[in-house]
Amino acid sequence: MKLIACLSFAVMMTASATAAAATEQCRFIEARPEREACYQRQEVARAARQKANEAREAEQQKSYEPMTQEDAQLAKAIRGICRGC
């Protein structure tokens, strides 16, 4: 089991290093039109990542909403219990 966890961790680290290496270095492009096109591609990719992160955060916040309703019902039920009589 530990071997599988170690291997999966190693694969994730390799994948993240590959993704980081895949980013374009626009500042090193000498031709202005190509450099500006590179910056445009990065901006589109950044906007897509930001939108995905906002959607993920909104989804995570919604998952806790049903618990508040259940907590309110539990608190209402507990109020009727005599404490220390």
Secondary structure, DSSP 8 states (H G I E B T S, - for coil): -HHHHHHHHHHHHHHHHHHHHHS--GGG--SHHHHHHHHHHHHHHHHHHHHHHHHHHHHHHHHTHHHHHHHHHHHHHHHTS-S--
